């Protein structure tokens, strides 16, 4: 008992020291008024929001989270056999369950490939996982990483937490009235709808699977172009997960702890933290008055006497006017979201971009009341719909933005993919069922307005032969290299007759058959297009090859096929006349 008390005393002293140091070290580095473009992930939050922080514009739902600080001793990467004995409980707490640790490291590897500029360390996922769920309740997961039982936060009904009405009809959290944080990384359903990932390759995005949840958390922390190797961006990313200074300090403390080294422990053998921000009650802790200082009941103000009328007594003033209908006890005050009646476009220009380019215009949407008054601090979710690979900057298909003081939410820039055509960006109010607002966007094909040959060598060959040189052209658009531009090459009858010529030069397909039209061609990153080798049949003369591209660029290339040179044959050689025989000599005949 004495030994246990000593451990608790050490941890208490360490907790106080670390918390004080963290606040002092981080208060200067935290950007005031930090916001995020994509709030909506609901994790646990502290019992009392940080002064100046709001649940609007952050990813928190004021759900409880674990507040335990790391052990006094640093973790050991390779603990001794005696490290996990009851005499050394810190060793178990320092370890991370095998499957959970594997999920964090695989998420780091995937983000290093897909978003290398983010520099996401797996230790950050471990720190958040520890604070949110105690590493999936000590690693109680199945072989594929799914939690043995769902991990749910309390319903976000506005009573001690943010008010977030149901967004998934209970599909994830089983609650069709209010949302609840779900899974080892504590996402709310509305955020999982866009942030969810398939981290274990089973074709599903399950918030209760640690591989899926860890990868989703990694992408969430890496959005907005943040570089987590810089302190400012690291702070912003953590605050976007839960907008609380206490939460930031706690996660950074665990991050530093895990960076010093950790070790793998068997699944299900991890310790579950014991201290929560709500003191384990499921509701935010509210300080109670001390017994020695009971709350005082305020007395009603005394009525002020009216001035005496001449010749008459003083008449007491009437009491306070009767108030309007009181708000029923327990009914939360309307939030800004509750007052929104509809969404209006706030001056969005035509949304058009060439494949591979960024759109030059952003989408602007205003939240309004029924009377047309703008509503600030409302979350608007923008979702890209349709057969397109366009995304918002950062590679996400969904962006959640909080309206500003003018009631306007402005999206990140859209990035066009390679698929051309129209798509829609849908805007909705998070937490309300209101008509959506749709924005049409168009991705046009890459274009070229000029084609030139890269060589001026004449293209000739003899009949039934092959051309020595291949045709190569360069495409430009307004003087700049036109890369990845679609092109077609056709052997035509003449410049005045663009129908396909059935005689003369030709290409060969993969089977060696004659082809006189090539489609699905594309310029390379330097705007160059090199055509396959050309061959000629037995028809001689001058022929025309026409190359066209998206955007209208056209180039006619002349091809010449000549007859082969005549070669002497034995039948054509001049042979000597056989000598006449002596009997056929021309000697004069004898005279008679």
C-alpha positions in Angstrom: 0.0 0.0 0.0 2.8 2.3 0.9 4.6 1.6 -2.4 1.4 2.3 -4.4 1.0 5.6 -2.5 4.5 6.5 -3.5 3.8 5.8 -7.2 0.7 7.9 -7.0 2.6 10.7 -5.3 5.3 10.7 -8.0 2.7 10.8 -10.8 0.8 13.7 -9.1 4.0 15.7 -8.8 5.0 14.9 -12.3 1.5 15.8 -13.6 1.6 19.2 -12.0 5.1 20.0 -13.2 4.5 18.8 -16.8 1.2 20.7 -17.0 2.8 23.9 -15.8 5.7 23.5 -18.1 3.5 22.7 -21.1 1.3 25.7 -20.6 4.3 28.0 -20.3 6.0 26.6 -23.3 3.0 26.4 -25.6 1.0 29.5 -24.8 3.4 31.6 -26.9 3.4 29.1 -29.8 -0.4 28.7 -30.1 -1.8 31.0 -32.8 -4.7 32.9 -31.3 -8.1 32.3 -32.9 -6.9 29.2 -34.6 -9.5 27.8 -37.0 -9.8 25.0 -39.4 -11.3 24.7 -42.9 -12.8 21.3 -42.1 -14.3 21.0 -38.6 -16.6 18.2 -37.9 -14.5 15.4 -36.4 -15.9 15.0 -33.0 -13.4 13.7 -30.4 -13.5 14.2 -26.7 -13.0 17.7 -25.3 -12.1 19.0 -21.9 -14.6 19.6 -19.2 -14.6 23.4 -19.6 -13.8 24.9 -23.0 -10.7 27.0 -23.2 -11.5 30.7 -22.8 -12.0 32.2 -26.2 -12.3 28.8 -27.9 -15.6 27.7 -29.3 -17.0 24.4 -30.5 -18.0 26.2 -33.7 -15.0 26.1 -36.1 -13.2 23.3 -34.2 -13.4 19.5 -34.4 -14.5 18.9 -30.9 -17.9 18.0 -29.5 -16.9 18.4 -25.8 -17.1 14.6 -25.3 -14.9 13.3 -22.5 -11.3 12.3 -23.2 -8.6 10.7 -21.0 -6.5 13.3 -19.1 -3.9 10.9 -17.7 -0.3 12.2 -18.3 2.6 9.9 -19.2 4.5 8.0 -16.5 7.4 9.6 -14.8 10.0 7.2 -16.4 10.6 7.3 -20.1 9.4 4.3 -22.1 12.0 1.6 -23.0 12.1 0.4 -26.6 13.0 -3.2 -25.4 11.8 -3.8 -21.9 13.5 -6.4 -19.7 11.6 -9.5 -18.8 10.8 -8.0 -15.4 9.6 -4.7 -16.9 6.0 -5.9 -17.0 5.7 -7.1 -13.5 3.3 -5.5 -11.1 6.2 -3.8 -9.5 6.8 -1.7 -12.6 3.3 -0.7 -13.9 4.8 2.1 -16.0 6.2 -0.4 -18.5 2.8 -1.6 -19.5 1.4 1.9 -19.8 4.3 2.9 -22.0 3.7 0.0 -24.4 1.4 0.2 -27.3 -0.7 -2.9 -28.3 0.8 -4.6 -31.4 -2.1 -4.2 -33.8 -2.7 -0.6 -32.8 1.0 0.2 -33.2 1.0 -1.4 -36.6 -2.0 0.7 -37.7 -0.2 3.9 -36.7 3.0 3.0 -38.5 1.1 1.9 -41.6 -0.8 5.2 -41.6 2.5 7.1 -41.4 3.9 5.2 -44.3 0.8 5.8 -46.5 0.9 9.6 -45.7 4.6 9.7 -46.4 3.8 8.6 -49.9 0.5 10.5 -50.6 1.2 13.7 -48.7 5.0 13.8 -48.1 5.0 17.5 -47.3 2.9 16.8 -44.2 5.7 14.9 -42.3 3.2 13.0 -40.1 4.9 11.1 -37.3 3.1 7.9 -36.1 3.8 9.1 -32.6 1.3 11.9 -33.1 -1.4 9.3 -34.0 -0.4 7.3 -30.9 -0.6 10.4 -28.7 -4.1 11.2 -30.0 -5.2 7.5 -29.8 -4.0 7.4 -26.2 -6.0 10.5 -25.2 -9.1 9.6 -27.2 -9.5 5.9 -26.4 -6.6 4.7 -24.4 -5.2 3.0 -27.5 -8.5 1.3 -28.4 -9.1 0.4 -24.7 -5.7 -1.2 -24.3 -5.7 -2.9 -27.7 -8.9 -4.8 -27.4 -9.2 -5.4 -31.1 -9.7 -8.4 -33.4 -7.1 -9.7 -35.8 -8.2 -7.2 -38.5 -8.0 -4.2 -36.2 -11.7 -3.9 -35.4 -12.6 -3.1 -31.7 -14.1 -5.9 -29.8 -17.0 -3.6 -28.9 -17.8 -0.2 -30.2 -16.2 2.8 -28.5 -18.8 5.6 -28.2 -18.8 9.0 -26.6 -21.9 10.5 -25.0 -24.6 11.9 -27.2 -23.9 15.5 -28.2 -27.2 16.9 -27.1 -26.0 20.4 -26.0 -26.2 19.4 -22.3 -22.6 19.9 -21.3 -21.4 19.2 -24.8 -21.8 20.7 -28.2 -25.3 20.3 -29.8 -24.9 18.2 -32.9 -28.1 16.6 -34.1 -28.1 13.3 -35.9 -26.4 13.3 -39.3 -26.2 9.5 -40.1 -29.7 8.3 -39.0 -27.9 6.3 -36.3 -25.9 4.2 -38.9 -22.6 4.5 -37.0 -23.5 5.4 -33.5 -26.9 3.8 -33.1 -28.4 7.2 -32.2 -31.0 8.8 -34.5 -31.4 11.9 -32.4 -27.9 13.2 -31.8 -24.4 12.3 -33.0 -21.9 10.5 -30.8 -18.1 10.2 -31.2 -17.2 6.7 -32.5 -14.2 4.4 -32.7 -10.6 4.5 -31.4 -10.0 7.9 -32.9 -13.4 9.3 -31.9 -14.8 10.7 -35.2 -18.4 11.9 -35.3 -20.5 10.4 -38.2 -20.7 13.6 -40.2 -16.9 13.9 -40.4 -16.4 10.2 -41.0 -18.6 10.5 -44.1 -15.8 12.5 -45.8 -12.7 11.7 -43.7 -13.1 7.9 -43.6 -10.5 5.7 -45.2 -10.0 2.0 -45.8 -6.7 1.4 -44.0 -6.7 -2.4 -44.0 -7.7 -3.0 -47.6 -11.0 -4.9 -46.9 -13.0 -2.6 -49.1 -14.8 -0.9 -46.1 -14.3 2.3 -44.2 -15.1 1.4 -40.6 -14.6 4.0 -37.9 -14.4 1.1 -35.4 -11.4 -0.3 -37.2 -8.0 1.0 -35.9 -6.4 0.7 -39.4 -9.2 2.7 -41.0 -9.4 5.2 -38.1 -5.7 5.8 -37.9 -5.4 6.5 -41.6 -8.4 8.8 -41.5 -6.9 10.7 -38.6 -3.6 11.0 -40.5 -5.4 12.5 -43.6 -7.4 14.8 -41.3 -4.3 16.1 -39.6 -2.5 16.5 -43.0 -5.2 18.6 -44.7 -4.9 22.4 -45.4 -1.2 21.9 -46.6 0.0 21.7 -43.0 3.6 20.7 -42.3 3.6 18.9 -39.0 7.4 19.2 -38.7 6.8 22.9 -37.8 5.5 23.7 -34.4 2.9 26.2 -35.6 1.3 23.8 -38.1 1.5 20.9 -35.6 -0.4 23.1 -33.0 -3.0 24.0 -35.6 -3.6 20.4 -36.6 -4.0 19.2 -33.0 -6.3 22.2 -32.2 -8.4 21.3 -35.3 -8.9 17.9 -33.8 -10.0 19.4 -30.5 -10.0 23.2 -30.0 -8.7 23.3 -26.5 -5.4 24.5 -25.0 -5.5 21.8 -22.4 -6.0 19.2 -25.1 -3.1 20.6 -27.1 -0.8 20.5 -24.1 -1.8 16.9 -23.3 -1.3 15.6 -26.8 2.0 17.3 -27.1 3.2 15.8 -23.8 2.3 12.2 -25.0 3.9 12.9 -28.4 7.2 13.9 -26.8 6.9 10.8 -24.5 6.4 8.4 -27.4 9.2 10.0 -29.4 11.6 9.0 -26.7 10.9 5.4 -27.4 8.2 2.8 -26.8 7.7 -0.9 -27.2 5.1 -3.3 -28.5 2.9 -5.2 -26.1 0.3 -8.0 -26.9 -3.2 -6.9 -28.0 -5.6 -6.6 -25.1 -2.8 -6.2 -22.5 -2.6 -2.4 -22.4 -3.7 -0.3 -19.5 -6.8 1.8 -19.8 -6.4 5.4 -18.4 -8.5 6.1 -15.4 -9.0 9.9 -15.5 -11.4 11.6 -17.8 -12.3 15.2 -18.5 -15.8 14.6 -17.2 -14.6 12.7 -14.1 -16.3 9.6 -15.5 -19.8 11.0 -15.2 -20.5 11.3 -18.9 -21.3 15.0 -18.3 -19.0 18.0 -18.1 -17.9 18.6 -14.6 -19.4 21.9 -13.1 -17.8 23.2 -10.0 -20.1 23.2 -6.9 -20.0 25.9 -4.2 -18.1 25.0 -1.0 -20.2 24.0 2.1 -18.9 27.0 4.0 -20.0 29.4 1.4 -23.6 28.5 0.3 -24.9 30.3 -2.7 -27.0 33.4 -1.8 -30.4 33.9 -3.2 -30.6 37.4 -4.7 -33.3 39.6 -3.4 -35.7 41.3 -5.8 -35.0 45.1 -6.1 -37.2 47.3 -4.0 -39.7 49.4 -6.0 -38.8 53.0 -6.4 -41.4 55.5 -5.1 -43.1 57.8 -7.4 -42.8 61.5 -6.8 -45.6 62.9 -4.7 -48.4 64.7 -6.5 -49.2 68.0 -5.1 -51.9 67.6 -2.5 -51.9 63.8 -2.5 -50.0 60.9 -0.9 -47.2 59.0 -2.5 -48.3 56.1 -4.8 -45.9 53.2 -4.9 -44.5 52.3 -8.2 -45.8 49.2 -9.9 -43.7 46.1 -9.6 -41.6 44.7 -12.4 -43.4 44.1 -15.7 -44.6 40.5 -16.3 -41.9 38.7 -18.3 -42.7 36.8 -21.5 -43.1 33.1 -21.6 -40.2 31.5 -19.8 -37.9 29.0 -21.5 -38.7 25.5 -20.2 -36.1 24.2 -17.8 -33.4 22.1 -19.5 -34.1 23.5 -23.0 -30.8 24.7 -24.5 -30.7 28.2 -26.0 -30.9 28.3 -29.8 -27.5 28.0 -31.5 -26.6 29.9 -34.6 -27.2 26.7 -36.6 -30.7 26.6 -35.3 -31.5 30.0 -36.7 -30.5 29.2 -40.3 -33.4 29.0 -42.7 -31.6 28.6 -46.0 -28.3 29.0 -47.9 -27.6 31.6 -50.6 -24.9 31.9 -53.1 -22.5 34.8 -52.1 -21.3 35.8 -55.5 -19.5 32.7 -56.8 -18.2 33.2 -60.3 -18.3 30.6 -63.1 -16.3 27.5 -62.1 -14.2 26.3 -65.0 -10.7 24.9 -65.2 -8.5 23.0 -67.6 -7.7 19.4 -66.6 -4.8 19.3 -64.1 -5.1 23.0 -63.2 -6.5 24.8 -60.2 -9.8 26.6 -60.4 -9.2 30.4 -60.2 -12.5 31.0 -58.3 -13.7 29.8 -54.9 -17.2 28.9 -53.8 -18.8 31.4 -51.5 -22.0 30.5 -49.6 -24.0 32.6 -47.1 -26.1 31.2 -44.3 -29.3 33.3 -43.7 -32.3 33.4 -41.4 -35.8 33.4 -42.8 -35.7 37.2 -42.9 -32.4 37.2 -44.8 -30.1 38.1 -41.9 -26.6 36.6 -42.2 -25.7 34.0 -39.6 -22.1 33.7 -38.4 -20.4 30.7 -36.8 -22.3 28.0 -38.8 -20.6 25.0 -40.3 -21.2 24.6 -44.0 -20.1 21.3 -45.6 -19.1 21.3 -49.2 -19.1 17.9 -51.0 -17.8 17.2 -54.5 -20.3 14.9 -56.4 -20.3 13.3 -59.8 -17.9 11.3 -62.0 -14.8 13.4 -61.4 -11.4 13.2 -59.8 -11.5 16.9 -58.9 -10.7 17.7 -55.2 -10.2 20.5 -52.9 -6.7 21.7 -52.2 -5.1 19.0 -50.1 -6.8 16.1 -52.0 -10.1 15.9 -50.1 -13.5 15.6 -51.6 -15.2 17.3 -48.7 -14.5 20.6 -46.9 -16.3 22.0 -43.9 -16.0 25.7 -43.4 -17.4 28.0 -40.7 -19.2 31.1 -41.8 -17.5 34.4 -40.9 -19.0 37.5 -39.4 -20.8 38.2 -42.6 -22.4 34.7 -42.6 -20.2 33.6 -45.6 -18.2 30.4 -45.9 -15.5 30.4 -48.6 -14.1 27.0 -49.7 -10.5 26.1 -50.4 -9.6 26.2 -54.1 -10.7 23.4 -56.2 -8.1 21.3 -58.1 -9.1 19.8 -61.4 -8.2 16.2 -62.1 -7.7 14.6 -65.5 -11.4 13.6 -66.0 -13.2 16.2 -68.1 -16.8 17.2 -67.9 -19.2 18.7 -65.3 -19.5 17.9 -61.6 -21.4 19.4 -58.7 -20.3 20.8 -55.4 -23.1 20.5 -52.8 -23.4 22.8 -49.8 -25.4 21.9 -46.7 -25.7 23.2 -43.1 -24.1 20.7 -40.7 -26.6 19.7 -38.0 -29.7 20.8 -39.9 -31.9 19.2 -42.5 -32.3 22.1 -45.0 -32.3 22.2 -48.8 -28.8 21.9 -50.3 -27.3 24.5 -52.5 -25.6 23.1 -55.7 -22.7 24.6 -57.7 -21.9 23.4 -61.2 -18.2 23.1 -62.1 -16.6 22.1 -65.4 -13.3 20.6 -66.2 -12.2 21.2 -69.8 -9.7 19.1 -71.8 -6.1 20.2 -72.0 -5.6 22.2 -75.2 -3.0 23.2 -77.8 -3.3 26.0 -80.3 0.0 25.4 -82.2 1.7 22.3 -83.6 5.2 22.3 -85.1 7.6 19.6 -86.4 10.8 19.3 -84.4 12.7 18.5 -87.6 12.7 19.9 -91.2 14.0 16.7 -92.8 11.9 15.6 -95.8 9.9 12.5 -95.2 10.4 10.1 -98.2 10.7 6.4 -98.9 10.3 4.1 -101.8 7.3 2.0 -102.6 6.9 -1.1 -100.4 9.5 0.4 -98.0 9.5 2.2 -94.7 10.2 5.8 -93.8 13.6 6.2 -92.1 12.4 9.1 -89.8 9.5 9.1 -87.4 7.2 12.1 -87.3 7.7 14.2 -84.1 5.8 17.4 -83.3 5.6 19.8 -80.4 2.4 21.3 -79.0 2.1 24.7 -77.3 -0.8 26.7 -75.9 -0.4 30.5 -75.9 3.3 30.0 -76.2 3.6 27.6 -73.3 4.2 23.8 -73.4 0.9 22.0 -73.8 1.4 18.7 -72.0 -1.0 15.8 -71.8 -3.0 17.1 -74.8 -5.1 14.5 -76.7 -4.2 14.2 -80.4 -5.2 12.2 -83.5 -3.1 11.4 -86.6 -4.8 10.5 -89.9 -3.5 9.8 -93.4 -5.9 11.8 -95.6 -6.4 12.1 -99.3 -5.5 15.8 -99.5 -5.7 19.1 -97.7 -9.0 19.7 -99.3 -10.3 16.1 -98.8 -9.8 15.0 -95.1 -11.2 11.5 -95.7 -9.0 8.6 -94.9 -6.7 7.6 -97.8 -6.9 3.9 -98.6 -3.6 3.9 -100.4 -0.1 5.1 -99.8 1.7 5.3 -96.4 0.3 3.6 -93.3 1.0 2.7 -89.7 0.9 -0.8 -88.2 -1.1 -1.9 -85.1 0.1 -4.3 -82.5 -0.8 -7.2 -84.8 1.0 -5.8 -87.7 -2.1 -4.9 -89.6 -2.4 -1.7 -91.7 -3.8 1.4 -89.8 -4.2 4.8 -91.3 -5.8 6.6 -88.3 -4.3 6.8 -84.8 -6.4 8.0 -81.9 -5.8 8.2 -78.1 -2.5 9.9 -78.7 -1.2 12.4 -76.0 1.7 14.8 -75.8 4.2 14.1 -73.0 5.3 16.5 -70.2 7.4 18.5 -72.7 4.5 18.8 -75.1 6.1 16.3 -77.6 4.3 13.7 -79.6 6.3 11.1 -81.5 4.3 9.0 -84.0 5.0 5.3 -84.7 7.0 4.3 -87.7 5.4 4.8 -91.2 5.4 2.3 -94.0 4.5 2.6 -97.7 2.6 0.3 -100.1 3.3 0.0 -103.8 1.5 3.3 -104.6 3.8 6.2 -105.5 3.2 9.9 -105.2 2.7 12.7 -102.6 0.6 12.0 -99.6 -0.7 14.0 -96.6 -0.6 13.2 -92.8 -2.8 15.4 -90.7 -2.3 15.7 -86.9 -5.0 17.5 -84.8 -5.2 18.2 -81.1 -7.9 19.3 -78.6 -8.0 23.1 -78.8 -7.9 23.2 -82.6 -4.2 22.9 -83.4 -3.7 21.2 -86.8 -0.5 20.3 -88.7 -0.3 18.8 -92.2 2.9 16.8 -92.9 3.8 15.9 -96.5 5.0 12.3 -97.3 6.6 11.3 -100.5 6.7 7.7 -101.9 8.9 7.2 -105.0 9.3 4.3 -107.4 12.3 2.1 -106.8 15.3 2.7 -109.2 15.5 0.4 -112.3 18.2 -2.3 -112.0 19.7 -4.0 -115.0 18.7 -7.6 -115.6 20.4 -10.3 -117.8 17.5 -10.2 -120.3 18.1 -6.4 -120.8 21.9 -6.8 -121.4 23.3 -6.4 -125.0 24.8 -9.8 -126.1 27.2 -10.3 -128.9 25.9 -11.8 -132.2 27.2 -15.3 -132.8 30.1 -15.5 -135.3 29.1 -16.8 -138.7 30.4 -20.2 -139.7 33.1 -20.5 -142.4 30.5 -21.7 -144.8 28.6 -18.5 -144.3 31.5 -16.3 -144.9 31.1 -13.5 -147.4 34.0 -14.5 -149.6 33.1 -13.9 -153.3 31.6 -16.9 -155.0 33.5 -18.3 -158.0 32.6 -17.0 -161.3 31.1 -19.3 -163.7 
